[in-house]
Amino acid sequence: MIQASVEVSKVYREEGGELLEALLACADSRCGATYPVLNGVPIVLKDMDSWWRQSKPSLSSVRSAAPGIRDFFDGLEARGAAGIVARSLLGTYVDFHYGKFVDAPRPPAPFSDAVNDSYWEKIVGMARPESGMRYGRSLDLGCSVGRFVFELARFSGLVVGIDLDFEKVSVAARLRRRRELVFERRELGKAFRCVEGAFDPPQNVLFLVGDALDPPFPAGSFDLVGALNLLDNVGVPLMLLGQMDALLRDGGIMLLGNPYEWRTEIADPAEWLETETVDAPSFLRRILEGKELARTGLRFTVEQEHAEVPWMLRGHARRWTLFLSHMIKARKERQGCPRRDE
């Protein structure tokens, strides 16, 4: 992908001075690419055709301008098996990200009723820069519905969040625009309940549909790059680490949080960052420090680490899933500086 600035080519719909539906085009004529803006979210992908084939069943409301037709297709999508799964999953992640703002159901005993609040306090505390300092630009890869993006924005000049899931990114973009949460929470089976809540997010954020393994940014663009629950959700985890390293300036911060829920349908076991004798947290730490798979060229200093940070996802009233996340904060070593052990 030619990395070039983009400019607005056509505007189809605006709201409060913001583009909701438009086309963007590369300013550099060598690029020749065009990118759509849907529901206020720029979609910046190299392989737009593949994304469209995969995503168009859930985009009927974007394709159809007539409200009656839109409602018809929305109803078909929502009542079908795939629609129930999609609605349930979206509500699950909104509750996980913003539960404290919408009075989310608390997990049953013996689990703490504030387990997810503690998760967010821990990762935000790790991200927070030294007193009086601010990041220039930060990036959240696999941002989902955007909570970490908004948290980073409180001590960054600009934060970009990207994710392949259009529906999740749309929730985040709409939340920034309208300052209100409106979503469906699954109770049981086919029963959903509409939930509303207020949230006043920072405005110095940008949400994109994009690929974390092929991000549309030049090298060294960010002071902090984070990826929560993403390393075990990509086909080549080592490639994700390489992209994060490339996007960071020297001295920049990498933040990772993962339960290492490796799945064969996502990545071949040969790609998992662990061995039969070395667990994932230890293996990842050794990779970042250049002690394992040194050919990657990764050279980081680990500054903070938490082995088992609990968090929970609520599927419905009778299903909760507990995860233990390994959180690690590492600083990219400056090029040309020798390591202490060399």
Contacts in CASP RR format, 6 or more apart in sequence:
PFRMAT RR
TARGET T0000
AUTHOR 0000-0000-0000
METHOD contacts of the structure
MODEL  1
MIQASVEVSKVYREEGGELLEALLACADSRCGATYPVLNGVPIVLKDMDS
WWRQSKPSLSSVRSAAPGIRDFFDGLEARGAAGIVARSLLGTYVDFHYGK
FVDAPRPPAPFSDAVNDSYWEKIVGMARPESGMRYGRSLDLGCSVGRFVF
ELARFSGLVVGIDLDFEKVSVAARLRRRRELVFERRELGKAFRCVEGAFD
PPQNVLFLVGDALDPPFPAGSFDLVGALNLLDNVGVPLMLLGQMDALLRD
GGIMLLGNPYEWRTEIADPAEWLETETVDAPSFLRRILEGKELARTGLRF
TVEQEHAEVPWMLRGHARRWTLFLSHMIKARKERQGCPRRDE
1 33 0 8 1.000
1 46 0 8 1.000
1 214 0 8 1.000
1 216 0 8 1.000
2 26 0 8 1.000
2 28 0 8 1.000
2 30 0 8 1.000
2 31 0 8 1.000
2 33 0 8 1.000
3 216 0 8 1.000
3 217 0 8 1.000
3 218 0 8 1.000
4 26 0 8 1.000
4 27 0 8 1.000
4 28 0 8 1.000
4 30 0 8 1.000
4 31 0 8 1.000
5 26 0 8 1.000
5 27 0 8 1.000
5 28 0 8 1.000
6 24 0 8 1.000
6 25 0 8 1.000
6 26 0 8 1.000
6 27 0 8 1.000
6 35 0 8 1.000
6 44 0 8 1.000
7 24 0 8 1.000
7 25 0 8 1.000
7 26 0 8 1.000
7 27 0 8 1.000
8 19 0 8 1.000
8 22 0 8 1.000
8 23 0 8 1.000
8 24 0 8 1.000
9 22 0 8 1.000
9 23 0 8 1.000
9 24 0 8 1.000
9 25 0 8 1.000
9 34 0 8 1.000
10 22 0 8 1.000
10 23 0 8 1.000
11 19 0 8 1.000
11 21 0 8 1.000
11 22 0 8 1.000
12 20 0 8 1.000
12 21 0 8 1.000
12 22 0 8 1.000
12 23 0 8 1.000
13 19 0 8 1.000
13 20 0 8 1.000
13 21 0 8 1.000
13 22 0 8 1.000
14 20 0 8 1.000
15 177 0 8 1.000
18 40 0 8 1.000
18 177 0 8 1.000
19 37 0 8 1.000
19 40 0 8 1.000
20 37 0 8 1.000
20 39 0 8 1.000
20 40 0 8 1.000
21 36 0 8 1.000
21 37 0 8 1.000
21 38 0 8 1.000
21 39 0 8 1.000
21 40 0 8 1.000
21 62 0 8 1.000
22 36 0 8 1.000
22 37 0 8 1.000
23 34 0 8 1.000
23 35 0 8 1.000
23 36 0 8 1.000
23 37 0 8 1.000
24 34 0 8 1.000
24 35 0 8 1.000
24 36 0 8 1.000
24 37 0 8 1.000
24 42 0 8 1.000
24 44 0 8 1.000
25 32 0 8 1.000
25 33 0 8 1.000
25 34 0 8 1.000
25 35 0 8 1.000
26 32 0 8 1.000
26 33 0 8 1.000
26 34 0 8 1.000
35 42 0 8 1.000
35 43 0 8 1.000
35 44 0 8 1.000
35 45 0 8 1.000
35 48 0 8 1.000
36 42 0 8 1.000
36 43 0 8 1.000
37 43 0 8 1.000
38 59 0 8 1.000
38 62 0 8 1.000
38 166 0 8 1.000
38 170 0 8 1.000
39 62 0 8 1.000
39 170 0 8 1.000
39 173 0 8 1.000
39 174 0 8 1.000
40 170 0 8 1.000
40 173 0 8 1.000
40 177 0 8 1.000
41 166 0 8 1.000
41 169 0 8 1.000
41 170 0 8 1.000
41 173 0 8 1.000
41 207 0 8 1.000
41 208 0 8 1.000
41 209 0 8 1.000
42 208 0 8 1.000
42 209 0 8 1.000
43 51 0 8 1.000
43 166 0 8 1.000
43 208 0 8 1.000
43 209 0 8 1.000
43 210 0 8 1.000
44 208 0 8 1.000
44 209 0 8 1.000
44 210 0 8 1.000
44 216 0 8 1.000
45 51 0 8 1.000
45 209 0 8 1.000
45 210 0 8 1.000
45 211 0 8 1.000
45 214 0 8 1.000
45 216 0 8 1.000
46 211 0 8 1.000
46 214 0 8 1.000
51 164 0 8 1.000
51 209 0 8 1.000
55 166 0 8 1.000
56 63 0 8 1.000
57 77 0 8 1.000
57 82 0 8 1.000
58 77 0 8 1.000
58 86 0 8 1.000
58 166 0 8 1.000
58 167 0 8 1.000
59 166 0 8 1.000
60 70 0 8 1.000
60 73 0 8 1.000
60 74 0 8 1.000
60 76 0 8 1.000
60 77 0 8 1.000
61 70 0 8 1.000
61 73 0 8 1.000
61 74 0 8 1.000
64 70 0 8 1.000
64 73 0 8 1.000
77 83 0 8 1.000
77 86 0 8 1.000
78 84 0 8 1.000
78 87 0 8 1.000
84 189 0 8 1.000
84 190 0 8 1.000
86 167 0 8 1.000
87 184 0 8 1.000
87 186 0 8 1.000
87 192 0 8 1.000
88 186 0 8 1.000
88 192 0 8 1.000
88 315 0 8 1.000
88 316 0 8 1.000
90 145 0 8 1.000
90 167 0 8 1.000
90 168 0 8 1.000
90 171 0 8 1.000
90 183 0 8 1.000
90 184 0 8 1.000
91 183 0 8 1.000
91 184 0 8 1.000
91 185 0 8 1.000
91 186 0 8 1.000
92 186 0 8 1.000
92 313 0 8 1.000
92 314 0 8 1.000
92 315 0 8 1.000
93 144 0 8 1.000
93 145 0 8 1.000
93 168 0 8 1.000
93 313 0 8 1.000
94 102 0 8 1.000
94 145 0 8 1.000
94 171 0 8 1.000
94 181 0 8 1.000
94 183 0 8 1.000
95 102 0 8 1.000
95 104 0 8 1.000
95 105 0 8 1.000
95 185 0 8 1.000
95 314 0 8 1.000
96 116 0 8 1.000
96 311 0 8 1.000
96 312 0 8 1.000
96 313 0 8 1.000
96 314 0 8 1.000
97 144 0 8 1.000
97 145 0 8 1.000
97 146 0 8 1.000
97 147 0 8 1.000
98 104 0 8 1.000
98 145 0 8 1.000
98 147 0 8 1.000
98 181 0 8 1.000
98 199 0 8 1.000
99 116 0 8 1.000
100 116 0 8 1.000
100 117 0 8 1.000
101 181 0 8 1.000
101 197 0 8 1.000
101 198 0 8 1.000
101 199 0 8 1.000
102 181 0 8 1.000
102 195 0 8 1.000
102 196 0 8 1.000
102 197 0 8 1.000
104 116 0 8 1.000
104 185 0 8 1.000
104 314 0 8 1.000
105 314 0 8 1.000
105 317 0 8 1.000
106 113 0 8 1.000
106 114 0 8 1.000
107 113 0 8 1.000
107 115 0 8 1.000
107 312 0 8 1.000
107 314 0 8 1.000
107 320 0 8 1.000
107 322 0 8 1.000
108 320 0 8 1.000
111 310 0 8 1.000
111 312 0 8 1.000
111 320 0 8 1.000
111 322 0 8 1.000
112 118 0 8 1.000
112 310 0 8 1.000
115 310 0 8 1.000
115 311 0 8 1.000
115 312 0 8 1.000
116 311 0 8 1.000
116 312 0 8 1.000
118 309 0 8 1.000
118 310 0 8 1.000
119 309 0 8 1.000
119 310 0 8 1.000
119 311 0 8 1.000
119 325 0 8 1.000
120 147 0 8 1.000
120 151 0 8 1.000
122 306 0 8 1.000
122 309 0 8 1.000
122 327 0 8 1.000
123 148 0 8 1.000
123 228 0 8 1.000
123 255 0 8 1.000
123 257 0 8 1.000
123 309 0 8 1.000
123 327 0 8 1.000
124 148 0 8 1.000
124 151 0 8 1.000
126 255 0 8 1.000
126 304 0 8 1.000
126 306 0 8 1.000
126 327 0 8 1.000
126 329 0 8 1.000
127 148 0 8 1.000
127 151 0 8 1.000
127 152 0 8 1.000
127 155 0 8 1.000
127 224 0 8 1.000
127 226 0 8 1.000
127 253 0 8 1.000
127 255 0 8 1.000
127 329 0 8 1.000
128 155 0 8 1.000
129 135 0 8 1.000
129 155 0 8 1.000
133 155 0 8 1.000
134 155 0 8 1.000
134 156 0 8 1.000
134 157 0 8 1.000
135 152 0 8 1.000
135 155 0 8 1.000
135 156 0 8 1.000
135 157 0 8 1.000
135 223 0 8 1.000
135 224 0 8 1.000
135 253 0 8 1.000
136 156 0 8 1.000
136 157 0 8 1.000
136 158 0 8 1.000
136 223 0 8 1.000
137 156 0 8 1.000
137 157 0 8 1.000
137 158 0 8 1.000
137 159 0 8 1.000
137 160 0 8 1.000
137 221 0 8 1.000
137 222 0 8 1.000
137 223 0 8 1.000
138 152 0 8 1.000
138 153 0 8 1.000
138 156 0 8 1.000
138 157 0 8 1.000
138 158 0 8 1.000
138 159 0 8 1.000
138 160 0 8 1.000
138 222 0 8 1.000
138 223 0 8 1.000
138 224 0 8 1.000
138 225 0 8 1.000
138 226 0 8 1.000
139 159 0 8 1.000
139 160 0 8 1.000
139 161 0 8 1.000
139 162 0 8 1.000
139 215 0 8 1.000
139 217 0 8 1.000
139 221 0 8 1.000
139 222 0 8 1.000
139 224 0 8 1.000
139 225 0 8 1.000
139 226 0 8 1.000
139 247 0 8 1.000
140 146 0 8 1.000
140 148 0 8 1.000
140 149 0 8 1.000
140 152 0 8 1.000
140 159 0 8 1.000
140 160 0 8 1.000
140 161 0 8 1.000
140 162 0 8 1.000
140 226 0 8 1.000
140 227 0 8 1.000
140 228 0 8 1.000
141 161 0 8 1.000
141 162 0 8 1.000
141 212 0 8 1.000
141 215 0 8 1.000
141 225 0 8 1.000
141 226 0 8 1.000
141 227 0 8 1.000
141 230 0 8 1.000
141 240 0 8 1.000
141 243 0 8 1.000
141 244 0 8 1.000
142 161 0 8 1.000
142 162 0 8 1.000
142 163 0 8 1.000
142 164 0 8 1.000
142 212 0 8 1.000
142 227 0 8 1.000
142 228 0 8 1.000
142 230 0 8 1.000
143 149 0 8 1.000
143 161 0 8 1.000
143 162 0 8 1.000
143 163 0 8 1.000
143 168 0 8 1.000
143 169 0 8 1.000
143 172 0 8 1.000
143 207 0 8 1.000
144 163 0 8 1.000
144 165 0 8 1.000
144 168 0 8 1.000
144 172 0 8 1.000
145 168 0 8 1.000
145 169 0 8 1.000
145 171 0 8 1.000
145 172 0 8 1.000
145 175 0 8 1.000
146 161 0 8 1.000
146 168 0 8 1.000
146 171 0 8 1.000
146 172 0 8 1.000
146 175 0 8 1.000
146 207 0 8 1.000
148 226 0 8 1.000
148 228 0 8 1.000
149 159 0 8 1.000
149 160 0 8 1.000
149 161 0 8 1.000
149 172 0 8 1.000
149 205 0 8 1.000
149 207 0 8 1.000
150 159 0 8 1.000
150 176 0 8 1.000
150 201 0 8 1.000
150 202 0 8 1.000
150 205 0 8 1.000
152 159 0 8 1.000
152 224 0 8 1.000
153 159 0 8 1.000
153 201 0 8 1.000
153 202 0 8 1.000
153 203 0 8 1.000
153 204 0 8 1.000
153 205 0 8 1.000
154 202 0 8 1.000
156 204 0 8 1.000
156 223 0 8 1.000
156 224 0 8 1.000
157 204 0 8 1.000
158 204 0 8 1.000
158 205 0 8 1.000
158 206 0 8 1.000
159 204 0 8 1.000
159 205 0 8 1.000
159 206 0 8 1.000
160 205 0 8 1.000
160 206 0 8 1.000
160 207 0 8 1.000
160 208 0 8 1.000
160 217 0 8 1.000
160 222 0 8 1.000
161 169 0 8 1.000
161 172 0 8 1.000
161 205 0 8 1.000
161 206 0 8 1.000
161 207 0 8 1.000
161 208 0 8 1.000
162 169 0 8 1.000
162 207 0 8 1.000
162 208 0 8 1.000
162 209 0 8 1.000
162 210 0 8 1.000
162 211 0 8 1.000
162 212 0 8 1.000
162 215 0 8 1.000
163 169 0 8 1.000
163 209 0 8 1.000
163 210 0 8 1.000
164 209 0 8 1.000
164 210 0 8 1.000
164 211 0 8 1.000
164 212 0 8 1.000
165 209 0 8 1.000
166 209 0 8 1.000
169 207 0 8 1.000
169 208 0 8 1.000
169 209 0 8 1.000
171 183 0 8 1.000
172 207 0 8 1.000
173 207 0 8 1.000
175 181 0 8 1.000
175 199 0 8 1.000
175 201 0 8 1.000
176 201 0 8 1.000
176 203 0 8 1.000
176 205 0 8 1.000
176 207 0 8 1.000
179 198 0 8 1.000
179 199 0 8 1.000
179 200 0 8 1.000
179 201 0 8 1.000
180 196 0 8 1.000
180 197 0 8 1.000
180 198 0 8 1.000
180 199 0 8 1.000
181 195 0 8 1.000
181 196 0 8 1.000
181 197 0 8 1.000
181 198 0 8 1.000
181 199 0 8 1.000
182 194 0 8 1.000
182 195 0 8 1.000
182 196 0 8 1.000
182 197 0 8 1.000
183 194 0 8 1.000
183 195 0 8 1.000
184 192 0 8 1.000
184 193 0 8 1.000
184 194 0 8 1.000
184 195 0 8 1.000
185 192 0 8 1.000
185 193 0 8 1.000
185 194 0 8 1.000
185 195 0 8 1.000
186 192 0 8 1.000
186 315 0 8 1.000
186 316 0 8 1.000
187 193 0 8 1.000
187 316 0 8 1.000
187 317 0 8 1.000
188 316 0 8 1.000
188 317 0 8 1.000
188 318 0 8 1.000
189 316 0 8 1.000
208 216 0 8 1.000
210 216 0 8 1.000
212 227 0 8 1.000
212 230 0 8 1.000
212 234 0 8 1.000
212 240 0 8 1.000
212 243 0 8 1.000
213 234 0 8 1.000
213 235 0 8 1.000
213 236 0 8 1.000
213 239 0 8 1.000
213 240 0 8 1.000
213 243 0 8 1.000
214 243 0 8 1.000
215 243 0 8 1.000
215 247 0 8 1.000
217 247 0 8 1.000
219 246 0 8 1.000
219 247 0 8 1.000
220 246 0 8 1.000
220 247 0 8 1.000
220 248 0 8 1.000
220 249 0 8 1.000
221 247 0 8 1.000
221 249 0 8 1.000
222 247 0 8 1.000
222 248 0 8 1.000
222 249 0 8 1.000
222 252 0 8 1.000
223 248 0 8 1.000
223 249 0 8 1.000
223 252 0 8 1.000
223 253 0 8 1.000
224 248 0 8 1.000
224 252 0 8 1.000
224 253 0 8 1.000
224 254 0 8 1.000
224 255 0 8 1.000
225 244 0 8 1.000
225 247 0 8 1.000
225 248 0 8 1.000
225 252 0 8 1.000
225 253 0 8 1.000
225 254 0 8 1.000
225 255 0 8 1.000
226 244 0 8 1.000
226 254 0 8 1.000
226 255 0 8 1.000
226 256 0 8 1.000
227 240 0 8 1.000
227 244 0 8 1.000
227 255 0 8 1.000
227 256 0 8 1.000
227 257 0 8 1.000
228 255 0 8 1.000
228 256 0 8 1.000
228 257 0 8 1.000
228 258 0 8 1.000
228 325 0 8 1.000
229 257 0 8 1.000
229 258 0 8 1.000
229 259 0 8 1.000
229 325 0 8 1.000
230 240 0 8 1.000
230 258 0 8 1.000
231 237 0 8 1.000
231 240 0 8 1.000
231 241 0 8 1.000
231 256 0 8 1.000
231 257 0 8 1.000
231 258 0 8 1.000
231 260 0 8 1.000
231 273 0 8 1.000
231 284 0 8 1.000
232 258 0 8 1.000
232 259 0 8 1.000
232 260 0 8 1.000
232 261 0 8 1.000
232 262 0 8 1.000
232 263 0 8 1.000
232 266 0 8 1.000
232 267 0 8 1.000
232 272 0 8 1.000
233 266 0 8 1.000
234 240 0 8 1.000
234 266 0 8 1.000
234 267 0 8 1.000
235 266 0 8 1.000
235 267 0 8 1.000
235 268 0 8 1.000
235 271 0 8 1.000
236 267 0 8 1.000
236 271 0 8 1.000
237 267 0 8 1.000
237 271 0 8 1.000
237 272 0 8 1.000
237 273 0 8 1.000
238 271 0 8 1.000
238 273 0 8 1.000
238 287 0 8 1.000
238 293 0 8 1.000
238 296 0 8 1.000
241 287 0 8 1.000
241 288 0 8 1.000
241 296 0 8 1.000
241 298 0 8 1.000
242 296 0 8 1.000
242 298 0 8 1.000
244 254 0 8 1.000
245 254 0 8 1.000
245 296 0 8 1.000
245 297 0 8 1.000
245 298 0 8 1.000
245 300 0 8 1.000
245 332 0 8 1.000
248 254 0 8 1.000
248 332 0 8 1.000
249 332 0 8 1.000
250 332 0 8 1.000
250 333 0 8 1.000
250 334 0 8 1.000
250 335 0 8 1.000
251 331 0 8 1.000
251 332 0 8 1.000
251 333 0 8 1.000
251 334 0 8 1.000
252 331 0 8 1.000
252 332 0 8 1.000
253 329 0 8 1.000
253 330 0 8 1.000
253 331 0 8 1.000
253 332 0 8 1.000
254 288 0 8 1.000
254 300 0 8 1.000
254 329 0 8 1.000
254 330 0 8 1.000
254 331 0 8 1.000
254 332 0 8 1.000
255 327 0 8 1.000
255 328 0 8 1.000
255 329 0 8 1.000
256 284 0 8 1.000
256 326 0 8 1.000
256 327 0 8 1.000
256 328 0 8 1.000
256 330 0 8 1.000
257 309 0 8 1.000
257 325 0 8 1.000
257 326 0 8 1.000
257 327 0 8 1.000
257 328 0 8 1.000
258 280 0 8 1.000
258 325 0 8 1.000
258 326 0 8 1.000
259 323 0 8 1.000
259 324 0 8 1.000
259 325 0 8 1.000
259 326 0 8 1.000
260 273 0 8 1.000
260 274 0 8 1.000
260 280 0 8 1.000
260 281 0 8 1.000
260 326 0 8 1.000
261 323 0 8 1.000
262 269 0 8 1.000
262 272 0 8 1.000
262 274 0 8 1.000
272 280 0 8 1.000
273 280 0 8 1.000
273 283 0 8 1.000
273 284 0 8 1.000
273 287 0 8 1.000
274 280 0 8 1.000
274 283 0 8 1.000
275 283 0 8 1.000
278 286 0 8 1.000
280 326 0 8 1.000
281 305 0 8 1.000
281 307 0 8 1.000
281 326 0 8 1.000
281 328 0 8 1.000
283 292 0 8 1.000
284 326 0 8 1.000
284 328 0 8 1.000
285 302 0 8 1.000
285 305 0 8 1.000
285 328 0 8 1.000
286 292 0 8 1.000
287 293 0 8 1.000
287 296 0 8 1.000
287 298 0 8 1.000
288 298 0 8 1.000
288 300 0 8 1.000
288 302 0 8 1.000
288 328 0 8 1.000
288 330 0 8 1.000
289 299 0 8 1.000
289 300 0 8 1.000
289 301 0 8 1.000
289 302 0 8 1.000
290 296 0 8 1.000
290 297 0 8 1.000
290 298 0 8 1.000
290 299 0 8 1.000
290 300 0 8 1.000
299 332 0 8 1.000
299 333 0 8 1.000
299 339 0 8 1.000
300 330 0 8 1.000
300 331 0 8 1.000
300 332 0 8 1.000
300 333 0 8 1.000
301 330 0 8 1.000
301 331 0 8 1.000
301 333 0 8 1.000
302 328 0 8 1.000
302 329 0 8 1.000
302 330 0 8 1.000
303 329 0 8 1.000
303 330 0 8 1.000
303 331 0 8 1.000
304 327 0 8 1.000
304 328 0 8 1.000
304 329 0 8 1.000
305 326 0 8 1.000
305 327 0 8 1.000
305 328 0 8 1.000
305 329 0 8 1.000
306 325 0 8 1.000
306 326 0 8 1.000
306 327 0 8 1.000
306 328 0 8 1.000
307 326 0 8 1.000
308 324 0 8 1.000
308 325 0 8 1.000
308 326 0 8 1.000
309 324 0 8 1.000
309 325 0 8 1.000
309 326 0 8 1.000
309 327 0 8 1.000
310 322 0 8 1.000
310 323 0 8 1.000
310 324 0 8 1.000
310 325 0 8 1.000
311 322 0 8 1.000
311 323 0 8 1.000
311 325 0 8 1.000
312 320 0 8 1.000
312 321 0 8 1.000
312 322 0 8 1.000
312 323 0 8 1.000
313 320 0 8 1.000
313 321 0 8 1.000
313 323 0 8 1.000
314 320 0 8 1.000
315 321 0 8 1.000
333 339 0 8 1.000
END
